Amino acid sequence: MLSTRELWSIVTGGSSLKDKVSIGEEIKRFNPLFESILDFYKKPNTESEKKITSTAGVKRKPFILKLSKILDLDEWQTHELFLNYLRIDFRGSGPQLQAILKHDTQLEGFYLKLSEFYYKERLFLLKCIKYFITHWQDESCLYREEFAKVVDLLASKNIALKIIEQIKQLLKRPANHVAIKGNQIAETERANEYAREMCELAEILFLYYKDFEMPFDIFQDLALLFRRHHFGTSQVNQKLLTLNGLVQIQKFELISSMILVEGIDLEVIRKTTAEDISEIKDHSLLQNENWKKIDKLLYSWDDMEQQGPVLIAWTIFRHMCLPQDEKHLTAHFGESAMRCNVMLYLRHILDFPSYKKLGDGVSCLLKSHVYILVSMVLKVFQEDTLGDFKNLIEIASKVLEEPILSSLFLMEDQTGGIGLLLKSAKRCFPHAVLPYIHLLKSVCTDADSADIVFDSLESQETFTELFGLNAVDEISAVDDRIWQRKISRKIIEMDNDSIILDQGVYGRTFQDREDARLIQWNMSYSGWLY
């Protein structure tokens, strides 16, 4: 059996093998594993058992057959796995191995080590596939062409259907199979492994549909599956999971929710202008009135927080894509999303430790979808209906920390989407310093963006403060909201620089979110002085 751990070392640059042709040939040897994913690992069977017993070159046959039952793995594959373990992980001598196999007390621990080795081999297979899908279009990747061949193979074999089927199996497969039933340690390890594999498979699916369109029937199947199992939290092995296993389930919750958001494909809609909607007419959810089936599917969803991103994405889809006479249910889905505390859940996704790393494929894709969601939500909803403003600022700041997204934000029109948040934060500056500075700081991901931020702060055109800081005899009313300075007032003085409210400057009053009365003066100054 080929070792996926060794393949991982090769494709990530950890081995001495660097030649592209040689690496391509090495990857090609693993094609049977890529085509089947976890189904490559077969169950014990009579034919394989006979092959073990009848092959003269196989040593330690009773041990191999027992190990096969413990691992719940094909006997011949178990034999090959054991040989790989001896070659890669075993640090003892031949006599030491014989001593272990003769003593039951040592043998119990040895079985656990072999189980751990087997689980790692399965995980490295998934990690390799995820790595290929992450980097196959990365022009800076040295082995891009080799990775692309694997992705082409996966697409030709309808790999998404196999992944979904394997997720279904893992959601309902008990960890305590016959050979390890009653062994608490073995059962717990297997339950944790199922959780890890389920999460890796979901991440592969998430990355896969970044580059390939999700067919309607798959979207529908996934929505039914995830909802039925409460986005991974309802499964047979729940009580066996350790803290690490529970973390994997939490990751699965987040990813499964965002897979459905990805399937709604809001990016196409976001790029389409109101004047030209021709590009979205081919959207899979608009074909054959598929959207009506999604309506029926999502209408009964309750206030489970994992459903929030899907419901808000569906609200946006209906608002942007359906004719006016079909929009009567749009408000229902929007209200359902708000009951799920969708904005707080998006913040939870961005705060999840596993997905904080900048530049990571899955993390970057998650943030991209949150960026799209928030940008479009701000077009559809009034800002003050979306909950705590500080939470909105925090969400926007976290997605803008990703260099790709900060660059995209700076290139886009600032009159909509997250640009509206920046405008709102700027409106209260410098009375409320943190929201505006927090957003600007997040955008500073390289030298070019830092220059833009520097210039923006340097060239402030409005100054906002509490209205009560202006004495009655210093200002005069132009109307009920417009005021004018009658005399100058020095606000800040630092060395040779200062901020002065000049005589004659006009200002407009407004109420902030805490109901404080503010006034925004029209004046030019450097924000760096404040």
N, C-alpha and C positions, 0 to 999 in steps of 0.2 A: 504493500500500500504506500502511495506517495504521501509525504509529510507536508501538510499545509502550513505548519509552522516554518519549515524551511523555505517554502514558497514565499511566505510573508517577508521573511528576511531578504529574499532576493528582490522582490518588487519594490520594497521600501528602501533599498540601497544599503542594507545591513550586511550583505555578503560580499565576497571577493569577486563575484561574477558581475561584470559591468557591460560586456558586449551586448548590443541590442539584439543581434541575431540569436545569440546563445540564450538570452533571457526570453526571447520570443518562443524559441523551441521548448524551453523549460515550462513556460506558461501553457503551451499547447498540450503538454503531457497531462495537464490537469483538466482538460476539456470535459471528460466524462463526469468529473465532480461538479464543474460549473453548470452543466446541463441539468443535473439532478438536484443540486444543492444538498439538503439534508437527507433526501431520499436515496442518496448514494449509499448511505449506511443502512444495510439490510438487517432484517430480523433473523434470529437463529432459524435454521431450517435443516431438514433431514439430508438433503443433497450435500450441503456444505459440511455437515457433520461427518458424512461418509468420506468426503474428500480428505478431511483431517485424519481420520482413522486409517485410511488406505494409503496415505502418502508416506513413504519411508523416511523422507528427509525432515519431517516435522518432529521436533523434540517436545517433551513435556506435554504430551497429548491430553492426559487427564486434567492438568492445570488449565490448558487452553480451553477445553470444553466447559470447565466450571466458570472460568473468566467470561466466556461467551454468554453464559446465562446471567451473570452479575451485570454485565454491560448491556445485556439485551441486544447483542450484536452478532451478526453473521459469524459463524465459526472461523471461516477462512480469513475474513477481514480482521477478526480478533487475533489470529495468528500473526498477520502482517503488522497489526498495530503493536503487538508485543515486541516484535523484532525492531520496530522503529523506536520503541521506548528504550530497549536495551542499547540501541545505537546512539540515541540523542540524550536521554535523561538519566539512565542508570549510571551511578558512580562507583559501583562495587565491582568485585572480581567474580569470576566463575564460581569458585568455592563459596563466596558470600551469598551468591544467588541461590545455590543449592541449599545452603543453610536456612535461608528465608523460606524456601518452598517446603522444607521439612517441619517447620515449627508453626503451629496454628496461630500462636500469639503474634508472631511477626507477619504471618500471611494475611491477617486481617487488615493490618496497616498497609501492606503491599497492594492489596486489592483497591484500597482507597486512592493510593498514588496512581495506579493504573487508570482508575476511573477519572481522576483529575486530568491525566494526560489525554485520555480519550475526549473529554469535554473540551479541552483546549484545542485539539485538532479540529473538532466541529466548529468551534468559534473562529479559529483562524481561517477556515474556509469561507465563512460569512464575511470576515473582515477583509479578506482579499477581494471578494466580489464587490464589496462596498467601496473599496479603494479604487478598483477599476472604473466603477460607475462615477465616482467623484472626479477622477482625473482624465477621463478619456477625451475630453474636449479642452483640456488645459494645455495651451500652446507652450507653456514653459516646462511641461513634463517631458523628460527624455524618452520615455517609453510610451508616448501617447498612441502611436500606431498599433503597438502590441496590445494595449489596453482596449483600443477601439475594436479590435478583432474579437475580443472576449464579449464586449457589449453587443456587437452584431450577432454573435452566437446566442447570447441570452435572449435577444429580441426575437430571433428566428425560432426559438424553442418556447415562445410564450411564457417566459420565465415568471412574469407577474402572476399568472394563474397558479403556478406551482408554489410560489411564495405564499399566496393567499391560502391555498389548501394546507400548507405546512403550518401556518399561523392557526388555522382552525383546529388542526390536530393537537398543537401544543396547548391551546386553551382548554381542551377537555381531556388531555392524556394524564392519568394519575401517575405520580412519581413512584408510588410504592408497588412496583410490579413484583411478581411472585418471588424472584430470587433474592430480593433485598427487603421484602416486607418484614417489618418489625425492627429493622436496623435503622434507628433514628438518624444517625449521621449520614448514612448512604441515601436515605430518603430525602433528607434536607438538601444535600448536595445536588441531587437530581432535580429537585423542585427549583432550586436556584438556577440550575443550568437551563431548564426549560424557560424560565423567565428571561435569562440573558439571550437565549436564542430567539425568543419571540420578539424581543426588543431589536436585535440586530436585523432580523427579517423585515420588521416594520421600517427601520431606517433605510434598508436597501430599497424597499418599495417606494418610500418617500423620495429618495434620490432618483430612482428610475423614472418616476413620473414628472420629474423636472424637465426631462428631455423628450419624453414620449407622452402623447395625449392619452388621457384615461378614458376608455370607452364608457358609455353610459351604464351598461350592464354591470361592469366592474364597480363603478361608483355606487350603484344601488346595492350590490352584494356586500360591499365593504360597510356601507352605512347600516345595513341590517345586522351584519356580524358584530360590529363594534358596539352598537346599541344593545344588542342582545346580551353581550358579555360586559356591559357597563364599562366600555373602553378598557378592558383588561382587568378590572378590579374584581370581577366575578369569575372565579375559576376554581377548579377542583383542588389545587395545591396551595391555596391561600394560607392555610394554617401551618404549613411546613416551611414557609419562607422565612429567612433571616432578614436582618435589616438591609443587607446588600440586595437580596432578592426583591424586597419591597421597593427599593429605589429603582430597580429595573422595571417594575410594574408602573411606577410613577412616570418613568420615561416613555413607556409604551402608551400610557394615557395621553401624554402630550403629543406624541408623534401620530397616533391614530386619529386624533382630532384634527391635526394639521394636514394629514393625508386627504381627508375629506374636503378641507378648505382648498387644497391644491387641485382636487378634482373639479371644483366649481370654476377654476381657471379665471380668476378675476383679473389677472395681468392683461389678458387680451382686451377685456372690457375697459380697463384703466387707460390703455393706450388709445382707445377709440374716442374721437371727439363727438360732441353732441350733434355736429353737422354731418358727420359721416359714420353711420352705424352699420355700413355694409359688411365690415369685417367680422362682426359678431353674429351675422345671420347663419354662419356655418357652425356655430357653437353646438357641441354635441347635445347639450341639455335643451336646446331649442328645436332639435330635430324630432319629428314625429310627436311633438307635444310632450317630450320626456319631462319637461318641467312640471307638468301636472302630476306625474308619478312621484316626483320629489316632494311636491306640496303634500301629497297624501302621506308620504313616508315621514316627513318632518313635523306635520301638523300635531301629532300626538306626543311629540317629545316634551319632556318635563323640564325641570330647572336644574338638572345635573350640570355642574360647571363645565365639564368637558365638552358639552354640546354647544356652549356659548359661541365659540369661533365659527362653527358650522352654521348656526342659525343667523349670525350677523352677516356672514358671507352670502347666505341665501337671501337675506333681506336686501343686500346691495344688488345681487343679481336680478331680483325681481324688479327693484326700483329702476335699474338702468336698462334692462333688456325687454321687459314686457310692455305691451301697449297699455294705455291708461285704463281701459275698461277691464283689464285683468289684474289690476294692482290692489284690489280690495283686501287681499290677505297679507299684503306686505307689512302693514302695521302690526299684525298679529305676530309675525315672525320676529320683527324688531323688538317688540315688547317681551317676547319669550327670551330673546338673547340678553336683554337687560336684566331679566329676572335671574339669569344664570351668572350675573356679575361678570359679564364678558370682558370688560376692560381690566378688572382685577386679575382675571385668569390669564389674559395676555401678558400682564406684568409677571405673573407667576411663571409662565413659560420662559420669559427672558431672564428671570432670576434663578432658574434651575441650574445648579452647579455644573451638571454635565454639558450644558449648552451655552456656557459663558465664554468659551474659548474663541478668540478672534481668528478668522481664517479657516476654521474647521468646516468641512463640507456641509454636514448636517446642521450645525449651529448657524452658519451663514444662510442656508436655505430657510430655516425657521424664521430668522430675523427678516428675511426678504418677504416672506408671506405676512408677517406681522406688519411690516412697513406698508405693504399694499393694502392690507385690511384697514389700518388706522388712517391712511391717506384717503381711502374711499369712504370710510365711515364719517370723516369730517366733511365730506361733500354732501352726504345724505342726511346726517343728524346735526342739530344745533349743538354747538360745543358744550353749552351748559346743561345738556341732557345726558352727557356721557360720564357723569360722576365727578369725582375729585379731580380738579385741574392739575394738582401736583402729580397725581398718578399718570395723567396723560403726558405731562412733561417727562416723567421718568421713563415711560414706554418709548417715547420719541427719542430721548437721549440714548437709551440703550441700543436701539436699532441703528442710530446714526454713528455709533462707535465703530460699526463695521465699515472698513474703508470703501468697499464697493458701494454701499448704500449712502455714505456721506457724499461720495462723488456724484452719485445719481441725483441726490437731493439738490446739490449745488447747481447741477445742469438743468433741473426742472423749473417750471414756472412756480414762483413762490406765492402766487395768489390763491392757491388751493392746497388741500391736503395738509401735510405737516407744516407747510409754509404758513398756514393759518394759525397754528400754535405759536410759531415763532413771532408772528405779527402780534398775537395777543400778549405774549410775554414781553415783547418790546414796548407795547403800549403802556405797561406799568413800570417800565424802567426809568429811573433807578429806585423808585419807591420800593418795588419788589425786585431785588437784584438777582436772586438765585435762579428763578426759572429761565430768564433770558441768558444769563451766563452759562448755566448748565447746558442748554441747547447748543450755544456757540462752542463751548468746550468740546462737546461730543463730535462736532463736525471737524475739528482739527485733527485729521488723521494723517496728513502729509504736509509738506511745505507749501504747496499751492493753496490748500484749503485754509492753512494757518494765515496766509497772506490775506485771503478774502475776509476772514474773521477779524484780523487786525484792522483792516480798512473799515469794516462795518462798525466796529467799536469807536474808531477814531472819528467817524463822521456822523455822530448822532444829531438828529434834527428835532427831536422832541425831548422834553424833560418833565417827568411826572412826579408829583409830590402830593402830600396831604393838603387839601384845600385850606385847612385850619392853620397852616404855617404862614399864611399870608394875612397880615393885619388888615383890619377894615379900612384904615386910612391909606393903605399902600395900593389898593386895587379899586377898580370901578367896573360896574356891570354894563356890558353892552346889550345883552339880553339875558334871559333866565339861565343860559348855559355858557355864554361867552363872557370872559373877563379880560381886563387890560391892566397891566402894571402902570401905576402912576409915578412910581419912583423905582430906582434900581435897588437890587438886593444882592449882596455877595453871598454865594452859597458855600463855596469851597475856595480856599487859597492854599496853594502848595508851591513853595519856592517862587519861581517866576511865572507860574501858571495859576489860573483861577477860573471858576465858573461863576458868571454873573448873570442874574436875571435883569436884563436891561429895561429901562423905562420904555413904555410903549409896546412891549411884547404882549401878544394875545395868548389866551389859554382857554381850553374847553373843559368843563367839569363832567365827571361821570362817576357812577358807583362801581366799586370793585366787587369781587365775589364774596367778600366779608361785609359788604354793605358800607364800606368806608367811602367817604366823599373825596375824590381825587381831582386834581386839575393837571391837564397836560399842556405845558407851555410850548409854543413853537419857537425854538431857538437852536442854534448850532453850538456844539461843544464836543470835546473829546471824552468819551466814556472811560478812557483809561485814567482820567483824573479822579473818578468817583470811587 
